[in-house]
Structures are given as C-alpha cells and as structure tokens.
Amino acid sequence: MNDRSTATPTDPFAPVRAPPRGRSVLVVLAVLAAVVAAIGGLAPIAGPIGMVLGLVAHLKGSRFGMPATVLAGVATLVGFTVAMLLR
C-alpha cells in the first residue's frame, strides 16, 4: 500500500499557530511607566506611554494588557493630583 493514501492532507498555506511574543514585556513596561507617572513626577509623559503600551499588549492578546492600561490611567491622575498638591 501507499503511505500517502492514509496520511491526512495538510494545507501548506494555513497559518501557523504560535503564541504572541513580547506581550508580557509590554505589560511590565506599562506598569513601570504607571509607577513612574504616580510617584516619579513625570505624569504627562510616562502616563500616556504606559496607557499605549498596555493597549498594545491587550491587542496582542495579553490578559493583563487592559488592567495595565487602566492602572497607567489612574496613576496619571494620581501623579497630576500629587503634583498640584505639592505646588
């Protein structure tokens, strides 16, 4: 018998299933930017950067991307509030 007749056909153009890469690094960077925004005094710069990094991680499939985005947004508000109170 021929071995090819029993083999299942595979599509050479089918997409390869691979886990997304770099999503956890983006979440860590987003949380780090949130911490810098809250206590580092760089809320206008680090806050939006953290939010963008969190959104990109969320779009890449990380389950912690959206919480990191929200954390960066809240940290931005906290950073602005602390800066205004210390003036």
C-alpha positions in Angstrom: 0.0 0.0 0.0 0.9 3.6 -0.4 1.6 5.6 2.7 0.3 8.8 1.1 -3.2 7.4 0.8 -3.6 7.1 4.6 -2.0 10.4 5.5 -4.2 13.4 6.2 -3.7 16.3 3.7 -2.2 19.4 5.1 -2.6 22.9 3.7 0.8 24.4 3.1 -0.7 27.9 3.2 -2.5 27.5 6.6 -1.4 30.0 9.3 1.0 28.6 11.8 -0.4 28.6 15.4 2.2 30.4 17.5 1.8 32.2 20.8 2.2 36.0 20.6 5.6 37.3 21.5 6.5 40.2 23.6 3.2 40.8 25.3 4.4 40.3 28.9 7.3 42.7 28.3 4.8 45.3 27.2 2.7 44.8 30.3 5.7 45.1 32.6 6.8 48.3 30.8 3.3 49.7 31.1 3.2 49.0 34.9 6.6 50.5 35.3 5.5 53.6 33.4 2.5 53.8 35.7 4.7 53.7 38.8 6.9 56.5 37.3 3.8 58.5 36.5 2.4 58.2 40.0 5.5 58.8 42.1 8.2 60.0 39.8 6.6 63.3 38.8 6.5 62.5 35.1 2.8 62.0 34.8 2.4 64.0 31.5 5.0 61.8 29.8 5.0 58.4 31.5 1.2 58.1 31.9 0.3 58.2 28.2 3.2 55.9 27.3 2.0 53.4 29.9 -1.5 53.5 28.5 -0.3 53.0 25.0 1.9 50.1 26.0 -1.0 48.5 27.9 -3.3 48.8 24.9 -0.7 47.3 22.6 -0.3 44.4 25.0 -4.1 44.0 25.1 -4.3 43.9 21.4 -1.6 41.3 21.2 -3.6 39.1 23.4 -2.3 39.6 26.9 -4.9 39.2 29.6 -3.1 41.8 31.7 -3.0 44.5 29.0 -6.2 46.2 29.8 -5.6 46.2 33.6 -2.2 47.7 32.9 -3.8 50.4 30.8 -6.3 51.3 33.5 -3.5 51.3 36.1 -1.5 53.7 34.0 -4.5 56.0 33.6 -5.2 56.0 37.3 -1.5 56.6 38.0 -1.5 59.5 35.7 -4.4 61.1 37.6 -2.7 60.4 40.9 0.5 61.9 39.6 -1.2 65.1 38.4 -3.0 65.4 41.8 0.2 64.9 43.8 1.9 67.5 41.6 -0.8 70.0 42.1 -0.9 69.5 45.9 2.8 69.9 46.3 2.9 73.2 44.5 
